[in-house]
């Protein structure tokens, strides 16, 4: 046995010429990329984001085994059958056939040769299956490593820009809806003030009192008091609900714009200047500081969203009810909407105002339509978690290419840098394939061995030597 027994394992790694050194270079590069990608994927599932010493040793050993097995399987897949093995198969067939001189043995001799050939083909098929499995492992984890180096930081920054932008947009939508409700309330208050002034100057502003006269009286005083209540409600709506939401929404939008543009505006408030400067330099910060910055801003946004939703729960129903109460004071009969309320016919200050009632009810509907502020989820995908996102993003992209939808991969977009990372990972394995082909082709169609002693063919004498002897 000796060294020849291990040739199947050592031959693919023999250093012979420049191709041998180049193959070792690609082998080490594949081990590095695959190992780091595999280590990141395992570390992403831990609380600390790091592997223990034992886990690291297991990861290194697994990577060496996978890449080495891939190279060995590829070598045995491409290597031609050497002459010694071929001659040995023919010699065994002849020996088997010569044991008996009957015709059946000679007829079965080709069958024996065919079975030997099938055995060699089966070995190549098994080598191909092992190579394919280990190559997919190497390319997948290598892709995760290359993607992390090429686009991991940019992906995290882009994701956070999108999250803060969505958060600011959600706050703005809530602010716009609440502002629309405030505007409707303001219009109702202005209408109430204008109708009160008309009643004082001209009279006849109430549908149930078409003959009211201008001047001082219970109806005029009631109209002005009603206008003051509507204006007070609008001012309370602004100070207790609209302003806090609008201010925080503007801050979130400013943070998102600063992060996206990389420049803090000169007109930024002094209280927010330090945070905006950090966001503008986020790409230059160390990963740990960037994690603290992004998660801190996101937590602040979540805290504000909770406060905004609490304000909505506290004020939306209350303000809508108060507006409906004001609308009922100038509204029709609840049982007969087209006529004045008979229960208040004796009230000298009762005024059925169709226009004002409709505007107040519209303002109440707008307040009730204000939705909660939704907080988009955010996970800091830099380092090991970026590798995991890239790996499963690649799986989702490949599954989507054949019509299979995998939930949870929506946050990853297979862009040009992802293609570049995949190409780099495949190129490493293609380098191993190419150099293995060169080494196998350089063997001249298989490994030639010296004939065993006693089986050498006699060498004919040269003609010149015959004449020289004479």
Buried (B, 14 or more C-beta within 10 A) or exposed (E): EEEEEEEEEEBBBEEEEEBBEBBBBBBEBBBBBBBBBBBBBBBBEEEEBEBEEEBBEEBBEBBBEBBBBBBBBBBBBBBBBBBBBBEEBEEEBEEEBEEEEEEEBEEEBEEBBEEBEEEEEEEBEEBBEBBBBBBEBBBBBBBBBBBBBBBBBEBBBBBBBBBBBBBBBBBBBBBBBBBBBBEBBBBBBBBBBBBBBBBBEEBEBBBBBEEBEBEEBEBBBBBBEBBEBBBEBBBBBBEBBBBBBBEBBBBBBBBBBBBBEEEBEEEBEEEBEEBBEBBBBBEEBEEEEBBBBBBEBBEBBBEBBEBBBEBBEEBBEBBBEBBBBBBBBBBBBEEEEEEBBEEBEEEEBBBBBBEBBBBBBBBBBBBBEBEBBEBBEBBBBBBBBBBBBBBBBBBBBEEEEEEEEBEEBEBBEBEEBBEBBBEBBBBBBBBBBBBBEBBBEEBEEBBEEEEEEEEEEEEEEEEEEEEEEE
